[in-house]
Amino acid sequence: MALDKATLKAKLKAIDPSDGDVVDKMVDAIDEYIKGATVTVAAGIPVSTAGSAAAQTGTTTSPGTGTIS
C-alpha cells in the first residue's frame, strides 16, 4: 500500500488534546502511516544459492536499493 499523507493529516488533525496524551496519539498515527508503506526492491540483486534444485537456499551477495511508496 502506498503512503497516504491525507489520512495521516486527517488523523493528526482529529487528535483532541482533552482526550488524553497527544504525543501517544501522534506516535500511533505516524507508526500506522510508516508501517503502511510499500517497499519495492528492484530485480537483479546478485544471490548465492546452495542445495538441490528442489530445495535451494540463498542470500544476497550485494546490497540492493529499495523505493518506499
A tleap script that builds the chain and sets N, CA, C and O, in Angstrom:
source leaprc.protein.ff14SB
mol = sequence {
  NMET ALA LEU ASP LYS ALA THR LEU LYS ALA
  LYS LEU LYS ALA ILE ASP PRO SER ASP GLY
  ASP VAL VAL ASP LYS MET VAL ASP ALA ILE
  ASP GLU TYR ILE LYS GLY ALA THR VAL THR
  VAL ALA ALA GLY ILE PRO VAL SER THR ALA
  GLY SER ALA ALA ALA GLN THR GLY THR THR
  THR SER PRO GLY THR GLY THR ILE CSER
}
set mol.1.N position { 0.849 -1.172 0.000 }
set mol.1.CA position { 0.000 0.000 0.000 }
set mol.1.C position { 0.897 1.238 0.000 }
set mol.1.O position { 1.925 1.270 0.676 }
set mol.2.N position { 0.513 2.212 -0.732 }
set mol.2.CA position { 1.284 3.455 -0.815 }
set mol.2.C position { 1.066 4.303 0.440 }
set mol.2.O position { 0.037 4.199 1.107 }
set mol.3.N position { 2.051 5.140 0.742 }
set mol.3.CA position { 1.906 6.060 1.864 }
set mol.3.C position { 0.769 7.038 1.566 }
set mol.3.O position { 0.658 7.555 0.455 }
set mol.4.N position { -0.071 7.282 2.568 }
set mol.4.CA position { -1.264 8.098 2.381 }
set mol.4.C position { -1.182 9.330 3.285 }
set mol.4.O position { -1.610 9.292 4.439 }
set mol.5.N position { -0.628 10.421 2.751 }
set mol.5.CA position { -0.446 11.645 3.535 }
set mol.5.C position { -1.771 12.236 3.989 }
set mol.5.O position { -1.861 12.788 5.086 }
set mol.6.N position { -2.797 12.126 3.160 }
set mol.6.CA position { -4.097 12.711 3.510 }
set mol.6.C position { -4.682 12.055 4.758 }
set mol.6.O position { -5.229 12.741 5.621 }
set mol.7.N position { -4.569 10.734 4.856 }
set mol.7.CA position { -5.086 10.028 6.035 }
set mol.7.C position { -4.278 10.395 7.269 }
set mol.7.O position { -4.849 10.623 8.335 }
set mol.8.N position { -2.957 10.457 7.139 }
set mol.8.CA position { -2.124 10.858 8.273 }
set mol.8.C position { -2.508 12.258 8.737 }
set mol.8.O position { -2.674 12.497 9.933 }
set mol.9.N position { -2.647 13.166 7.805 }
set mol.9.CA position { -3.008 14.543 8.137 }
set mol.9.C position { -4.358 14.592 8.867 }
set mol.9.O position { -4.504 15.304 9.861 }
set mol.10.N position { -5.330 13.843 8.375 }
set mol.10.CA position { -6.656 13.812 8.999 }
set mol.10.C position { -6.591 13.242 10.415 }
set mol.10.O position { -7.248 13.752 11.323 }
set mol.11.N position { -5.802 12.190 10.602 }
set mol.11.CA position { -5.685 11.596 11.943 }
set mol.11.C position { -4.997 12.554 12.910 }
set mol.11.O position { -5.387 12.644 14.074 }
set mol.12.N position { -3.987 13.262 12.444 }
set mol.12.CA position { -3.296 14.221 13.313 }
set mol.12.C position { -4.212 15.393 13.658 }
set mol.12.O position { -4.214 15.864 14.795 }
set mol.13.N position { -4.986 15.864 12.685 }
set mol.13.CA position { -5.914 16.974 12.946 }
set mol.13.C position { -7.037 16.564 13.891 }
set mol.13.O position { -7.568 17.396 14.627 }
set mol.14.N position { -7.400 15.280 13.870 }
set mol.14.CA position { -8.519 14.794 14.684 }
set mol.14.C position { -8.146 14.555 16.147 }
set mol.14.O position { -9.018 14.273 16.968 }
set mol.15.N position { -6.878 14.663 16.474 }
set mol.15.CA position { -6.460 14.430 17.863 }
set mol.15.C position { -7.017 15.533 18.748 }
set mol.15.O position { -6.807 16.721 18.503 }
set mol.16.N position { -7.731 15.110 19.777 }
set mol.16.CA position { -8.341 16.041 20.728 }
set mol.16.C position { -7.490 16.060 22.002 }
set mol.16.O position { -7.441 15.065 22.726 }
set mol.17.N position { -6.825 17.176 22.277 }
set mol.17.CA position { -5.946 17.239 23.451 }
set mol.17.C position { -6.669 16.938 24.765 }
set mol.17.O position { -6.033 16.527 25.735 }
set mol.18.N position { -7.961 17.132 24.808 }
set mol.18.CA position { -8.689 16.878 26.057 }
set mol.18.C position { -8.964 15.392 26.275 }
set mol.18.O position { -9.416 15.002 27.351 }
set mol.19.N position { -8.693 14.549 25.258 }
set mol.19.CA position { -8.946 13.110 25.382 }
set mol.19.C position { -7.765 12.328 25.950 }
set mol.19.O position { -7.879 11.114 26.124 }
set mol.20.N position { -6.665 12.956 26.238 }
set mol.20.CA position { -5.525 12.222 26.771 }
set mol.20.C position { -4.219 12.685 26.172 }
set mol.20.O position { -4.083 13.823 25.722 }
set mol.21.N position { -3.264 11.778 26.176 }
set mol.21.CA position { -1.900 12.097 25.769 }
set mol.21.C position { -1.796 12.310 24.260 }
set mol.21.O position { -1.924 11.362 23.484 }
set mol.22.N position { -1.570 13.524 23.859 }
set mol.22.CA position { -1.465 13.896 22.449 }
set mol.22.C position { -0.270 13.201 21.799 }
set mol.22.O position { -0.367 12.735 20.664 }
set mol.23.N position { 0.841 13.128 22.501 }
set mol.23.CA position { 2.049 12.525 21.937 }
set mol.23.C position { 1.809 11.057 21.591 }
set mol.23.O position { 2.206 10.608 20.516 }
set mol.24.N position { 1.165 10.303 22.485 }
set mol.24.CA position { 0.884 8.890 22.203 }
set mol.24.C position { 0.019 8.741 20.965 }
set mol.24.O position { 0.252 7.847 20.152 }
set mol.25.N position { -0.966 9.599 20.811 }
set mol.25.CA position { -1.855 9.523 19.653 }
set mol.25.C position { -1.120 9.892 18.370 }
set mol.25.O position { -1.366 9.301 17.319 }
set mol.26.N position { -0.221 10.864 18.453 }
set mol.26.CA position { 0.580 11.231 17.285 }
set mol.26.C position { 1.507 10.082 16.890 }
set mol.26.O position { 1.644 9.759 15.710 }
set mol.27.N position { 2.135 9.478 17.881 }
set mol.27.CA position { 3.043 8.360 17.617 }
set mol.27.C position { 2.279 7.209 16.963 }
set mol.27.O position { 2.774 6.595 16.018 }
set mol.28.N position { 1.080 6.916 17.458 }
set mol.28.CA position { 0.280 5.838 16.871 }
set mol.28.C position { -0.062 6.141 15.411 }
set mol.28.O position { 0.027 5.254 14.561 }
set mol.29.N position { -0.449 7.375 15.114 }
set mol.29.CA position { -0.807 7.756 13.742 }
set mol.29.C position { 0.405 7.666 12.817 }
set mol.29.O position { 0.291 7.177 11.693 }
set mol.30.N position { 1.559 8.132 13.279 }
set mol.30.CA position { 2.773 8.091 12.461 }
set mol.30.C position { 3.250 6.654 12.268 }
set mol.30.O position { 3.699 6.288 11.182 }
set mol.31.N position { 3.155 5.840 13.317 }
set mol.31.CA position { 3.541 4.435 13.241 }
set mol.31.C position { 2.685 3.700 12.196 }
set mol.31.O position { 3.209 2.940 11.382 }
set mol.32.N position { 1.384 3.930 12.229 }
set mol.32.CA position { 0.479 3.311 11.261 }
set mol.32.C position { 0.807 3.778 9.841 }
set mol.32.O position { 0.769 2.982 8.902 }
set mol.33.N position { 1.127 5.052 9.684 }
set mol.33.CA position { 1.484 5.621 8.385 }
set mol.33.C position { 2.732 4.947 7.818 }
set mol.33.O position { 2.744 4.523 6.663 }
set mol.34.N position { 3.767 4.853 8.624 }
set mol.34.CA position { 5.036 4.269 8.170 }
set mol.34.C position { 4.877 2.783 7.867 }
set mol.34.O position { 5.383 2.300 6.854 }
set mol.35.N position { 4.186 2.061 8.727 }
set mol.35.CA position { 4.012 0.620 8.520 }
set mol.35.C position { 3.095 0.312 7.342 }
set mol.35.O position { 3.038 -0.832 6.893 }
set mol.36.N position { 2.384 1.304 6.837 }
set mol.36.CA position { 1.539 1.114 5.669 }
set mol.36.C position { 2.281 1.282 4.357 }
set mol.36.O position { 1.685 1.167 3.286 }
set mol.37.N position { 3.556 1.549 4.431 }
set mol.37.CA position { 4.348 1.785 3.221 }
set mol.37.C position { 4.589 0.500 2.445 }
set mol.37.O position { 4.601 -0.595 3.006 }
set mol.38.N position { 4.778 0.658 1.168 }
set mol.38.CA position { 5.183 -0.440 0.298 }
set mol.38.C position { 6.659 -0.224 -0.037 }
set mol.38.O position { 7.059 0.858 -0.467 }
set mol.39.N position { 7.450 -1.259 0.166 }
set mol.39.CA position { 8.866 -1.197 -0.192 }
set mol.39.C position { 9.064 -2.068 -1.420 }
set mol.39.O position { 8.765 -3.262 -1.401 }
set mol.40.N position { 9.564 -1.470 -2.477 }
set mol.40.CA position { 9.799 -2.183 -3.729 }
set mol.40.C position { 11.297 -2.254 -3.971 }
set mol.40.O position { 11.987 -1.235 -3.967 }
set mol.41.N position { 11.789 -3.458 -4.181 }
set mol.41.CA position { 13.214 -3.654 -4.435 }
set mol.41.C position { 13.371 -4.096 -5.884 }
set mol.41.O position { 12.694 -5.012 -6.350 }
set mol.42.N position { 14.259 -3.439 -6.570 }
set mol.42.CA position { 14.484 -3.750 -7.980 }
set mol.42.C position { 15.018 -5.166 -8.149 }
set mol.42.O position { 15.772 -5.662 -7.311 }
set mol.43.N position { 14.627 -5.802 -9.227 }
set mol.43.CA position { 15.131 -7.134 -9.547 }
set mol.43.C position { 16.611 -7.049 -9.913 }
set mol.43.O position { 17.111 -5.985 -10.279 }
set mol.44.N position { 17.292 -8.163 -9.813 }
set mol.44.CA position { 18.675 -8.218 -10.265 }
set mol.44.C position { 19.713 -8.145 -9.167 }
set mol.44.O position { 20.897 -7.967 -9.455 }
set mol.45.N position { 19.302 -8.276 -7.912 }
set mol.45.CA position { 20.293 -8.289 -6.835 }
set mol.45.C position { 21.009 -9.651 -6.889 }
set mol.45.O position { 20.345 -10.687 -6.854 }
set mol.46.N position { 22.322 -9.668 -6.970 }
set mol.46.CA position { 23.042 -10.944 -7.032 }
set mol.46.C position { 22.825 -11.781 -5.775 }
set mol.46.O position { 22.816 -11.256 -4.662 }
set mol.47.N position { 22.650 -13.084 -5.965 }
set mol.47.CA position { 22.473 -14.009 -4.846 }
set mol.47.C position { 23.388 -15.208 -5.016 }
set mol.47.O position { 23.832 -15.530 -6.118 }
set mol.48.N position { 23.653 -15.856 -3.899 }
set mol.48.CA position { 24.410 -17.093 -3.890 }
set mol.48.C position { 23.493 -18.166 -3.340 }
set mol.48.O position { 22.884 -17.975 -2.287 }
set mol.49.N position { 23.381 -19.305 -4.036 }
set mol.49.CA position { 22.465 -20.359 -3.595 }
set mol.49.C position { 23.218 -21.652 -3.328 }
set mol.49.O position { 24.334 -21.857 -3.805 }
set mol.50.N position { 22.576 -22.518 -2.553 }
set mol.50.CA position { 23.122 -23.836 -2.252 }
set mol.50.C position { 21.958 -24.804 -2.130 }
set mol.50.O position { 20.839 -24.400 -1.813 }
set mol.51.N position { 22.214 -26.062 -2.377 }
set mol.51.CA position { 21.175 -27.073 -2.243 }
set mol.51.C position { 20.739 -27.616 -3.590 }
set mol.51.O position { 21.223 -27.193 -4.640 }
set mol.52.N position { 19.810 -28.565 -3.536 }
set mol.52.CA position { 19.313 -29.181 -4.767 }
set mol.52.C position { 18.361 -28.230 -5.473 }
set mol.52.O position { 17.966 -27.205 -4.917 }
set mol.53.N position { 17.998 -28.575 -6.697 }
set mol.53.CA position { 17.103 -27.726 -7.478 }
set mol.53.C position { 15.746 -27.577 -6.783 }
set mol.53.O position { 15.090 -26.545 -6.931 }
set mol.54.N position { 15.325 -28.579 -6.040 }
set mol.54.CA position { 14.018 -28.542 -5.375 }
set mol.54.C position { 14.074 -27.855 -4.013 }
set mol.54.O position { 13.032 -27.469 -3.482 }
set mol.55.N position { 15.245 -27.696 -3.444 }
set mol.55.CA position { 15.337 -27.158 -2.090 }
set mol.55.C position { 16.526 -26.211 -1.957 }
set mol.55.O position { 17.444 -26.456 -1.174 }
set mol.56.N position { 16.497 -25.142 -2.721 }
set mol.56.CA position { 17.616 -24.201 -2.656 }
set mol.56.C position { 17.403 -23.180 -1.548 }
set mol.56.O position { 16.278 -22.784 -1.245 }
set mol.57.N position { 18.501 -22.772 -0.964 }
set mol.57.CA position { 18.511 -21.658 -0.030 }
set mol.57.C position { 19.543 -20.676 -0.539 }
set mol.57.O position { 20.452 -21.050 -1.281 }
set mol.58.N position { 19.409 -19.426 -0.145 }
set mol.58.CA position { 20.387 -18.462 -0.618 }
set mol.58.C position { 20.317 -17.146 0.123 }
set mol.58.O position { 19.401 -16.893 0.906 }
set mol.59.N position { 21.307 -16.319 -0.142 }
set mol.59.CA position { 21.368 -14.985 0.433 }
set mol.59.C position { 21.866 -14.017 -0.633 }
set mol.59.O position { 22.526 -14.408 -1.596 }
set mol.60.N position { 21.540 -12.766 -0.439 }
set mol.60.CA position { 22.055 -11.762 -1.371 }
set mol.60.C position { 23.551 -11.588 -1.140 }
set mol.60.O position { 24.048 -11.776 -0.030 }
set mol.61.N position { 24.251 -11.229 -2.197 }
set mol.61.CA position { 25.704 -11.055 -2.085 }
set mol.61.C position { 26.123 -9.612 -2.295 }
set mol.61.O position { 27.309 -9.288 -2.235 }
set mol.62.N position { 25.155 -8.747 -2.541 }
set mol.62.CA position { 25.451 -7.320 -2.660 }
set mol.62.C position { 24.226 -6.540 -2.223 }
set mol.62.O position { 23.117 -7.074 -2.211 }
set mol.63.N position { 24.419 -5.285 -1.866 }
set mol.63.CA position { 23.262 -4.508 -1.405 }
set mol.63.C position { 22.290 -4.201 -2.547 }
set mol.63.O position { 22.676 -4.093 -3.710 }
set mol.64.N position { 21.033 -4.066 -2.177 }
set mol.64.CA position { 20.013 -3.681 -3.142 }
set mol.64.C position { 19.496 -2.301 -2.778 }
set mol.64.O position { 19.751 -1.805 -1.681 }
set mol.65.N position { 18.781 -1.692 -3.681 }
set mol.65.CA position { 18.192 -0.380 -3.424 }
set mol.65.C position { 16.684 -0.513 -3.480 }
set mol.65.O position { 16.139 -1.058 -4.440 }
set mol.66.N position { 16.006 -0.015 -2.449 }
set mol.66.CA position { 14.559 -0.088 -2.402 }
set mol.66.C position { 13.946 1.295 -2.543 }
set mol.66.O position { 14.601 2.315 -2.329 }
set mol.67.N position { 12.679 1.299 -2.907 }
set mol.67.CA position { 11.914 2.531 -3.019 }
set mol.67.C position { 10.706 2.423 -2.113 }
set mol.67.O position { 9.971 1.439 -2.186 }
set mol.68.N position { 10.486 3.400 -1.270 }
set mol.68.CA position { 9.327 3.420 -0.383 }
set mol.68.C position { 8.252 4.253 -1.031 }
set mol.68.O position { 8.502 5.379 -1.462 }
set mol.69.N position { 7.053 3.702 -1.102 }
set mol.69.CA position { 5.940 4.470 -1.650 }
set mol.69.C position { 4.728 4.309 -0.766 }
set mol.69.O position { 3.675 4.879 -1.051 }
savepdb mol mol.pdb
quit
